[in-house]
Amino acid sequence: MLKSCGMKIGISRRHFLWSAGALAATPLLSAQQAPTGSPSPLQNADIRSTVSLVHGEDRRRNVYDSLVAIEDQILPVLKTKKSVIIKPNNVSTVNQLAASHADGLRGMLDFLAPRFKGPVFIAESSAGRTMEGFDNFRYTALPAEYKSVDLKLIDLNEEGKYEIFPILDANLHAVPVRLAARLLDPDAFVLCAALMKTHNVTVATLSVKNMTLGAPLRSGPKETRRWNDKRHYHGGVRQTHFDIYMTAIKMKPFWGATVIDGFEGMEGNGPSNGQPVPSRVAIASTDFIAADRVGVELMGINPEWLGYLKFCSQAQLGQYDLAKIDIRGPKLEGLVKKYALHGDIERELQWMGPLNEIPPKLG
C-alpha cells in the first residue's frame, strides 16, 4: 500500500501488472528510429502549431505580451475551466536564476486577472522545501498584490494527493510513481511557467521537462519517512528521456498553455548551477512541444539531441518541426544566443543510437 499524507492508494498485483502492460502497449522506438536527422514516419506531417515570441527589456511585460499574442487560442479553453494552476520551475529553492521569477508570474497574473474569475493556484513539487522556495523568491507577496484574484500557493508534496503511474527504473523494470493529482485535473487550466536552461541529463529543460519532473512527488514536510519519486527518473540518460516521454503522454491532455521565460536563461552546468544568459525573450504556446522547439533554437542547441522532445513529437504530442510552426513575433535569427552546454554533454548524448549497454546515470 502506497500512502500519502492526503490519501491512500492500494496497488494490487493485478493493478501493477496492468501498469506494466500499459508500458508495453506504449509505442517504443527501435534503434532504426533513433534520431538521425531524417523525418520519422510518426512525426506530425500535416499539423501546424502557433508560438508567440516577444523580445524586450521588461520580463513581466514580455510574459504578458506573449500570452496576449495567443489569447485567441487560450480563451476558448480557459472559459470552460473551473480553476487555473500555474506550475513554476523551482528545481532550486535558493538560486533565483534556476527558478521561475515572481515578475514572470506577475505577467501571467496580469493576463489572467481580467479574463478569469475562478481560483488560481501557484503549485509546485520542489525537490527541496517548496514553501521555503516560495518565500525566498517572494511568491508569497503575490496574493496581496492581486486582491481581485482568488490566488493561493500550494505545496504539492504537502498536499499529498496523487495518481499512480508506471515508468521504467534503472533496470528497465516497471516502477510506480506518484504524480500530483492537481496537475491531472480535467477542470483546471494548467499554465506552465518554464525557463530556458541547460540540463545535466537531458541537454536542456523548458516546458515539457518542467511539467513532467515537477509532477512526481516527494515526502511532505510532516512525514517521518523520507521518499522521493523524482529519483526514479534518474536511472540512466536513455531511461530518463523515455520516462519523461511516458509521463508527457499521461499529462498532455491536461496542459493548457506554456510560457518560457527566457529573460535571463541559464547556460553551463544547469539546471541549478549555471551562468546567466541575457536572452530577453518570452515564448508562449498551447503546444508545449512547439514552444520548446523554438526555445531550443534560441539557445543554439541541436534539436536532435533532446530525445524526450523527439519522442513526444513522434507520438504526435506536438509539433517539433520548425518549418511547421507559425511564429507570431520577431524572426528567430537575430535572437539566437548559443548557450554553453553542461560539462557532461558527451555522456548525456549516449542516449542516442542503438543500445549497447546501459548509459550512465547522471544528475
C-alpha positions as MATLAB code, in Angstrom:
seq = 'MLKSCGMKIGISRRHFLWSAGALAATPLLSAQQAPTGSPSPLQNADIRSTVSLVHGEDRRRNVYDSLVAIEDQILPVLKTKKSVIIKPNNVSTVNQLAASHADGLRGMLDFLAPRFKGPVFIAESSAGRTMEGFDNFRYTALPAEYKSVDLKLIDLNEEGKYEIFPILDANLHAVPVRLAARLLDPDAFVLCAALMKTHNVTVATLSVKNMTLGAPLRSGPKETRRWNDKRHYHGGVRQTHFDIYMTAIKMKPFWGATVIDGFEGMEGNGPSNGQPVPSRVAIASTDFIAADRVGVELMGINPEWLGYLKFCSQAQLGQYDLAKIDIRGPKLEGLVKKYALHGDIERELQWMGPLNEIPPKLG';
ca = [
       0.000    0.000    0.000;
       1.380    3.400   -1.001;
       0.399    6.127    1.404;
       0.368    9.925    1.096;
      -0.478   12.461    3.729;
      -3.758   13.147    1.939;
      -4.921    9.808    0.613;
      -4.114    6.097    0.375;
      -3.902    4.103   -2.799;
      -3.516    0.337   -2.680;
      -1.642   -1.327   -5.507;
      -2.750   -4.885   -6.024;
      -0.709   -7.372   -8.037;
      -3.360   -7.121  -10.759;
      -3.055   -3.303  -10.815;
       0.715   -3.419  -11.001;
       0.656   -5.971  -13.830;
      -1.808   -3.758  -15.654;
       0.601   -0.847  -15.198;
       3.430   -2.899  -16.631;
       1.175   -3.835  -19.533;
       0.463   -0.166  -20.152;
       4.172    0.364  -20.581;
       4.386   -2.484  -23.045;
       1.490   -1.049  -25.054;
       3.160    2.342  -25.463;
       4.871    2.936  -28.839;
       8.588    2.288  -28.420;
      11.456    3.500  -30.570;
      13.654    0.967  -32.268;
      17.315    1.601  -32.948;
      16.350    2.378  -36.550;
      14.008    5.109  -35.300;
      16.617    6.789  -33.092;
      17.210   10.444  -34.040;
      19.220   10.563  -37.249;
      18.160   13.880  -38.730;
      15.751   12.280  -41.214;
      11.970   12.588  -40.686;
      10.284    9.766  -38.802;
       7.056    8.371  -40.275;
       5.420    9.119  -36.885;
       6.160   12.841  -36.935;
       3.328   15.338  -37.360;
       3.449   15.849  -41.116;
       0.300   17.937  -41.506;
      -0.149   19.663  -38.147;
       0.790   23.328  -37.763;
       1.257   24.981  -34.375;
       1.423   28.596  -33.285;
       4.071   30.029  -30.966;
       4.350   33.650  -29.853;
       7.736   35.252  -29.349;
       8.389   38.534  -27.570;
      11.710   40.329  -27.169;
      12.063   43.215  -24.731;
      13.737   44.669  -21.664;
      10.856   44.073  -19.204;
      10.376   40.466  -18.034;
       6.851   40.975  -16.734;
       5.723   42.747  -19.907;
       7.345   40.111  -22.120;
       5.407   37.312  -20.419;
       2.147   39.250  -20.540;
       2.544   40.171  -24.206;
       3.431   36.590  -25.159;
       0.098   35.396  -23.730;
      -1.910   38.216  -25.309;
      -0.439   37.255  -28.686;
      -2.094   33.805  -28.474;
      -5.193   34.643  -26.432;
      -7.354   33.605  -29.380;
      -6.137   30.055  -28.717;
      -6.176   30.264  -24.903;
      -9.560   31.850  -24.184;
     -11.859   29.239  -25.795;
     -10.378   26.589  -23.488;
      -9.894   28.838  -20.452;
     -13.588   29.751  -20.327;
     -14.502   26.054  -19.922;
     -12.303   25.565  -16.831;
     -13.081   25.970  -13.125;
      -9.555   26.851  -11.953;
      -6.087   27.777  -13.194;
      -2.886   26.123  -11.980;
       0.391   27.947  -12.566;
       3.258   25.453  -12.392;
       6.598   27.225  -11.797;
      10.060   25.682  -12.021;
      11.604   25.562   -8.536;
      14.309   22.945   -9.065;
      16.239   25.094   -6.603;
      14.634   26.843   -3.648;
      17.587   29.200   -3.087;
      19.031   30.149   -6.502;
      16.779   32.661   -8.269;
      18.448   32.113  -11.650;
      17.359   28.461  -11.522;
      13.752   29.240  -10.573;
      10.732   30.968  -12.094;
      10.851   34.668  -11.266;
       7.981   36.386   -9.458;
       7.852   39.017  -12.212;
       7.217   36.257  -14.743;
       4.326   35.046  -12.578;
       3.089   38.636  -12.363;
       2.951   38.743  -16.158;
       0.764   35.625  -16.099;
      -1.484   37.037  -13.380;
      -1.776   40.352  -15.270;
      -3.127   38.331  -18.185;
      -5.473   36.178  -16.089;
      -6.929   38.865  -13.796;
      -9.369   40.447  -16.308;
     -10.024   37.187  -18.175;
     -10.670   34.540  -15.499;
     -12.758   34.783  -12.333;
     -12.175   31.387  -10.727;
      -9.484   30.326   -8.245;
      -5.836   30.421   -9.324;
      -3.189   28.225   -7.712;
       0.588   28.517   -7.892;
       1.532   24.886   -7.285;
       4.904   23.153   -7.181;
       6.539   19.947   -6.012;
      10.097   21.045   -5.352;
      12.938   18.648   -4.628;
      13.579   20.880   -1.614;
      11.185   22.681    0.731;
       8.581   24.119   -1.614;
       7.213   26.826    0.665;
      10.717   27.987    1.575;
      11.339   28.492   -2.125;
       8.066   30.398   -2.491;
       9.182   32.663    0.331;
      12.743   33.092   -0.957;
      11.519   34.022   -4.424;
       8.786   36.277   -2.969;
       5.822   34.424   -4.419;
       4.212   34.861   -1.005;
       3.719   38.580   -1.753;
       1.562   37.880   -4.807;
      -1.839   37.139   -3.169;
      -1.846   40.565   -1.517;
      -0.889   42.247   -4.799;
      -3.697   40.558   -6.744;
      -6.679   41.036   -4.448;
      -9.107   40.648   -7.355;
      -7.723   37.150   -7.972;
      -8.545   34.215   -5.696;
      -4.865   33.242   -5.519;
      -3.380   30.522   -3.323;
       0.070   28.922   -3.067;
       0.177   25.115   -2.928;
       2.977   22.727   -1.931;
       2.019   19.626   -3.899;
       4.219   17.453   -1.666;
       2.422   18.626    1.458;
      -0.973   18.324   -0.218;
      -0.062   14.711   -0.910;
      -2.769   13.835   -3.414;
      -1.600   11.742   -6.310;
      -2.294    9.276   -9.088;
      -0.142    6.228   -9.663;
       1.675    5.974  -12.988;
       4.258    3.390  -14.142;
       7.634    4.336  -15.598;
      10.879    2.413  -16.161;
      13.519    2.212  -13.456;
      17.295    1.926  -13.909;
      16.936   -1.807  -14.633;
      14.220   -1.150  -17.241;
      11.592   -2.652  -14.923;
       8.181   -1.054  -14.407;
       8.034    1.005  -11.216;
       5.037    3.017   -9.947;
       5.488    6.723   -9.203;
       3.136    9.192   -7.563;
       2.131   12.110   -9.845;
       0.482   15.179   -8.310;
      -3.275   14.791   -8.778;
      -3.791   18.546   -9.040;
      -1.796   18.608  -12.296;
      -4.145   15.938  -13.710;
      -7.386   17.794  -13.019;
      -9.611   17.978  -16.145;
     -11.366   21.042  -14.725;
      -8.126   23.035  -14.394;
      -6.290   25.118  -16.982;
      -2.638   24.255  -16.376;
      -0.299   27.133  -17.185;
       3.387   26.217  -17.245;
       5.913   28.836  -16.079;
       9.077   27.439  -17.644;
      12.626   28.707  -18.104;
      15.390   28.371  -20.701;
      18.146   26.335  -19.035;
      20.762   23.784  -19.940;
      20.491   20.482  -18.097;
      22.783   17.861  -16.597;
      20.868   14.887  -18.057;
      18.535   15.971  -20.884;
      20.677   18.705  -22.551;
      18.046   21.410  -21.967;
      14.980   21.925  -19.804;
      11.993   24.019  -20.868;
       8.217   23.369  -20.734;
       7.863   19.588  -21.037;
      10.674   18.873  -18.590;
       9.243   21.357  -16.078;
       5.837   19.681  -16.161;
       6.889   16.044  -16.158;
       9.596   16.248  -13.494;
       7.557   18.658  -11.396;
       4.704   16.167  -11.172;
       6.369   13.267   -9.267;
       6.048   13.825   -5.537;
       8.426   13.509   -2.629;
       7.630   13.105    1.055;
       5.851   16.058    2.620;
       7.392   18.178    5.393;
       5.327   16.437    8.094;
       6.163   12.874    7.033;
       8.757   10.984    9.060;
       9.664    8.516    6.309;
      11.699   10.151    3.548;
      10.984    9.215   -0.074;
      11.329   10.924   -3.454;
       9.702    9.572   -6.623;
      11.647   12.052   -8.764;
      14.707    9.870   -8.213;
      13.136    7.066  -10.246;
      13.552    9.252  -13.336;
      17.348    9.363  -12.961;
      18.408    5.785  -13.589;
      20.300    6.453  -16.824;
      20.274    9.004  -19.612;
      18.285    6.851  -22.089;
      15.760    5.845  -19.437;
      15.309    9.467  -18.334;
      14.328   10.611  -21.834;
      11.911    7.718  -22.181;
      10.293    8.277  -18.778;
       9.798   11.982  -19.481;
       8.123   10.999  -22.751;
       5.933    8.430  -20.973;
       4.881   10.978  -18.364;
       4.160   13.575  -21.049;
       1.712   11.129  -22.670;
      -0.110   10.914  -19.337;
      -0.099   14.661  -18.651;
      -0.581   16.218  -22.081;
      -4.426   16.101  -22.061;
      -4.370   18.388  -19.004;
      -1.946   21.029  -20.346;
      -3.411   24.434  -21.164;
      -0.577   26.742  -22.232;
       3.073   27.376  -21.500;
       5.236   30.451  -21.174;
       9.000   30.034  -21.376;
      10.560   32.982  -19.586;
      13.888   33.465  -21.319;
      14.521   36.941  -19.983;
      17.610   35.553  -18.272;
      18.405   31.983  -19.240;
      20.969   29.605  -17.771;
      23.921   28.060  -19.603;
      26.699   25.715  -18.498;
      26.019   23.491  -15.501;
      22.256   23.824  -15.390;
      19.620   23.322  -14.254;
      20.734   24.687  -10.868;
      24.321   25.968  -11.011;
      24.847   27.519  -14.432;
      25.577   31.065  -15.548;
      23.114   33.747  -16.750;
      22.429   34.486  -20.420;
      20.507   37.720  -21.180;
      18.237   36.333  -23.915;
      15.458   38.820  -23.058;
      12.646   36.778  -24.631;
       9.358   35.135  -23.723;
       7.791   32.258  -25.672;
       4.168   31.136  -25.349;
       2.054   28.422  -26.941;
      -0.726   25.935  -26.291;
       1.611   23.370  -27.927;
       4.330   22.635  -25.364;
       6.469   20.707  -27.868;
       6.415   23.569  -30.357;
       7.256   26.112  -27.647;
      10.225   24.011  -26.552;
      11.374   23.649  -30.164;
      11.517   27.437  -30.502;
      13.326   27.672  -27.162;
      15.909   25.102  -28.241;
      16.506   27.102  -31.420;
      17.018   30.320  -29.474;
      19.550   28.522  -27.255;
      21.523   27.400  -30.309;
      21.162   23.710  -29.365;
      20.883   20.872  -31.877;
      17.207   19.804  -31.644;
      18.171   16.199  -32.445;
      19.881   15.971  -29.055;
      16.703   16.266  -26.968;
      15.413   12.717  -27.049;
      12.342   13.289  -24.921;
      11.092   16.017  -27.261;
      11.809   13.878  -30.318;
       9.857   11.008  -28.760;
       6.944   13.332  -27.902;
       6.859   14.563  -31.490;
       6.899   11.023  -32.864;
       3.942   10.201  -30.594;
       2.171   13.285  -32.013;
       2.005   15.143  -28.707;
       3.013   18.337  -30.508;
       4.912   19.840  -33.410;
       8.715   19.676  -33.355;
       9.346   20.607  -36.992;
      10.304   24.285  -37.019;
       9.064   24.623  -40.602;
       5.540   23.763  -39.391;
       5.491   26.245  -36.506;
       3.934   29.662  -37.131;
       5.770   32.248  -35.026;
       3.950   35.409  -34.031;
       6.701   37.894  -33.335;
      10.233   38.737  -34.480;
      12.366   36.437  -36.594;
      14.426   33.903  -34.688;
      17.697   34.561  -36.478;
      18.532   37.792  -34.713;
      17.726   36.460  -31.242;
      19.745   33.211  -31.139;
      22.396   33.023  -28.412;
      24.499   29.867  -28.403;
      24.311   28.570  -24.838;
      27.353   26.791  -23.408;
      26.245   23.242  -22.553;
      26.767   21.203  -19.402;
      30.215   19.732  -18.823;
      28.738   16.216  -19.069;
      27.260   16.792  -22.535;
      29.205   13.944  -24.197;
      27.882   11.439  -21.664;
      24.390   12.932  -21.919;
      24.309   12.172  -25.632;
      24.864    8.465  -25.026;
      21.074    8.024  -25.153;
      21.316    8.195  -28.964;
      21.788    5.260  -31.325;
      21.474    1.513  -30.659;
      21.539    0.193  -27.098;
      24.874   -1.500  -26.494;
      24.890   -1.071  -22.723;
      23.004    0.937  -20.126;
      24.116    4.590  -20.475;
      25.461    6.363  -17.378;
      23.428    7.672  -14.523;
      23.695   11.473  -14.417;
      22.129   14.244  -12.405;
];
